[in-house]
């Protein structure tokens, strides 16, 4: 088994190539959380920890990022360090590829961009924190993550959507796109920092093997979309939904008063929520990211053990 033919702008790490050739399970990881999601040294520590968790559960991590105008699938340790330093790094969503590649830039890939690359490379499992979605009070402000989920046959492991978003609207949008939402040992769509949102999932799965079958059978039936596997944040670090929501509402009010708009809104809100919760939200974020990496690796192993699907 090998990677599909990719354009010259793609660079695949040797370890990742060897793993793919041997039929070993791969797990894609995003890098915007490294370049724009967390401060140093938390960003580098998290990147290393997530890769270590994937390896510890018998899968190969493939962190996706832009370095020197090339799309890298899998990073060496020195490349992770360079990315974490954030020198001249751009946050890379779908619209940014041509700009960043032509200018030889570095960048961290968002959920949408990582999904795009993983799908082109044939990587079928991707772990992230929370997906983007429909913004509160701005129903036409919709993350590029959602449309990309509708056309990328990748299993995406997350803790639901970011809590600063309009979760009911995001859940409805996923339904409109035909993206199945599977709860991993839960009947509820998690609210990122919180285990409960009051929103239902489409089905519940108890084991990695059950998840793998759901995803593989959906793609073999011709489904073009991602399968979203939502995992509750670990109980020891999860926060009560009411506390999180009240904090987010306060941060939103501050953003409006400060006239913070556009791409600056989400980083401001995440930082402010962390400040207002005394760091509890950051603790929950770090814990759920590593937990999602663990579940993703387990599902990737289960998927590799199934009979070879027709889409490969």
N, C-alpha and C positions, 0 to 999 in steps of 0.2 A: 504494500500500500504506500502511496506517495502523495504529496501535495499536488493539487491541480496546477496547471500552468498559470503563472501569475505574471503581471507586468513587471518591467525592469525596476520599478520604484520599490518593490518588495524585497526585504532581506529577511531570511529565515535563519534563526539560530541553529547551529549544528546539532545541539542536544535535542531540539524540537524536531528537526528533520529525522534524526535517528529514531526517536520515539514513534514518529508517524510511520516510518518504514517498517518498524517492528509491530505495528498495530497496537501500540501502547496508548492508553487513554490520555487525552490532552484536555486542559482546562484553560480557556482564555481569561485574561485578567485585564481590566482597564487601567489607564494610567493618569486620567484627569484627577483622580483622588490624590495622586502623588504630586502632581504639578500645581494643582489649584484647590484641592480639597482639604488638605491638612498642613499645618505649619511644620517646619523642621524642629526637631529630628523625628517627630511622629510619622511624617510621610515616608521616610526611608525605612524606619523600623517596621511600619505596617507592610510596606511592599515586600520586605524580606520575610516577615512573618507569614503573609498570605502564601508566598511561594513555598515556604517551608511546610505549611499545613497541607498544601496540595501534594507535595512530595511524600509527606508522612503517610498519606492515604493512597499511595501507589499510583499516582497520576503525575503527569508532567505539566508544570505551569508554563504558559505562553503569554507573558505580559506583552501587550501591544502598545506601541508608542511611535512617535516620529523622532528621529535623530538625524541631524545633518541632511534633512530633506529626503530621507528614506523611511518607508513604513517598515518597522521592525516587528517581527513575530517571535517573541522570546528575547530576553535581554540577559547579557552577562552582568556580573556584579558591578563592574565599573560603569556600565551603562545605566543601571539603576541609580547609582550614586550621582551620575551626571544629570539624570532626569530630576532627581530629588533636589539638586541645587537650584533648579529652576532658571538657569541662565538663558535668557532670550526665549523662554518657552511660551508657546501659544496654546490656548485651550482649543483642541481640535474636534469640531463637530463635522458633519458631512460637508457643509458649505466651505470648510476651511482647507480641505485636502489640496486643491489646486494651488491656492495661495501659498500654503506652507511648503509644498513640494517645490514649487518654482523658485522660492526664495531660500531654499536650503535650511529651513527652520527646524527647531526642536519643538515637540509638543506632546501634551498628554491627551489621549483619546477619550472622549465621552462614551457613554453607553451606546449611543447611536453609531458613532464612528467605530467603536470596537466591534459591535455587532456586524457592521458592514465588512470589516476586514476578516473577522472570524468566519463569516459565511462564505466569503470568496476563497478562503483557505481550507474550507471543509472541516473546520473545528466546530463540533456540535454541542459543546458545553461551555458556558461563560458564567463566571461569578462576579457579582458586583454588590454594592451596598443597597441602594434604592434607585429605582428608575425615575426618570423625569415624567411629567404628566401635564395636566391642566392646572394653570395657576389660579389661586384664589382671587376672586373678584375680577378676573380677566379671562373669560371663557374662550377668547380667541387666541390667548397666549398659550400655545401648546408646544411642549417639548418635541424636538425632532426624534427623541427616543421612541415615541409612540408609533408614528408611521413606519419607522424602520423595524419595529417589532412585528408589524403586519406583513413584512416581506422578507424576513430572515429566518430560515429554518434552523434555529439554534435554541437549545434549552438554556434559559436565562434564570439563574438562581439569585434571588434578591430578598430583601425584607419588605417587599411591597414598594410603594412609591415614597419619595421623600415627604416627610410629614408636613412640610411647609406648603404643600400643594392642596388642591381641592380633590380629596380622595374619592368621594362619590362620583364626581365628574370623570376622574381618571379611570375609575373602574368601569363606568359606562362606555368610555371611549375604547377601552380594551375589548369590550364585548362587540362594539360596532366593527372593530377591525378583525374580529374573528380569532382573537388570540386566547387560547385556553389558559385559564388561571388555575393552577393546581396548588392546593395547600399541603405543605409537607408536615404531616402530623398535626394539622390544624384545620378547623372549619372556617376560619376567618382570614380575611385579607389583612395582614399586619399593617400597622401604622408606623413603620420604620423604627422609631425609638420605643414604640409600645407594641404589645402583643395583640391588642384588640382594637378594632375600628368599628365593629358592628356591621361590616360589609362581608358578604359571603364569597366563597370561592366556587369554582365550577365543579370541582371534585377534590377529594382528599386522598392522599397516598401515604402509606405508612412506612414503606421501605424504598431504598434506592432502586431496587429491581422493578418495583411497581411503577415508579416514575419513568424509568428507562423504557419500559414497555409502552406506556402512554405516549411518550414522545416519538418513539420509533414507529409505532403503528399509525400515528397521525401523519407523519411525513411519508410513510409508504402509501397511505391513502391519497397523497397528493396535496396535503395542506401546505401552503407556501409560507406560513407564518412561524414565528417563534412559539415556543411553549414556555409560559412563565411559571416558574416554581417559586412560590412565596414561602419563606421560612421565618417563623417568629424569632425575634431577638432573644438571646439567652435570658432566662428568668432572672438571673442574679444581677444583670445590668439593665434590664428593661425598665422603662419609666411609665407611670400611670398616664393614660391618654389625656385625662382632663388637665393634668399639670402641663403636659407638653403643649396642648392646644392653647391654653391660656398664655403660655410664654410666647408662642408663635404669634398670637393676636397682638400682643404687646410689641413684638419686634416688627410686625407689619405696620402698626401705627407709627412707629419710629421711622421706618423707611419712607412712609408717605410724607411725614413732616420734614424729613431731611431731603426730600425730592430725589430719592435713589430709585433709578429705573433701569430697565433693560437687563443686560448681562451682569450688571453689578448687583442686582437684587438678591439672587440666590446666595452668593458668597457673603453678602452682608447679613442676611437672615440666619444662615448657618452659624456664623461667628457670633452674632448677637444672642442666639438661642443658647449657645454654649456658655457665654458669659452669664446670662440670666439664670441658668441652671447650675451654676457653680462647677461647670465641667462635666456634669452628669450626662449630658447629651453626647459629648465627645467620647466618654467612656462607653456608652451604649453603641455608638457608631463603630468604634474600633472592635468591640466584641462581636457585633453582628457581621462585620466584614470577614473576620476570621472564621466565624461559624459558617457563613455562606460558602467560603472556600472549602471547608471540610465537606459539607453536603455535596457541593459540586464535584469534588474529587470522587466521592463515593458513587454518585450517579454516573460519572464518566466511566468508572471501572465496570459498573453494572451494564452500561450500554455496550462497552467493548466485549462483554461476555455473551451478548446476544448473537444470534446468527447474523451474518453480515447483511445490513439493510440494502435494499436496491438503490437507495439514493447515493451510495458511495461510488 
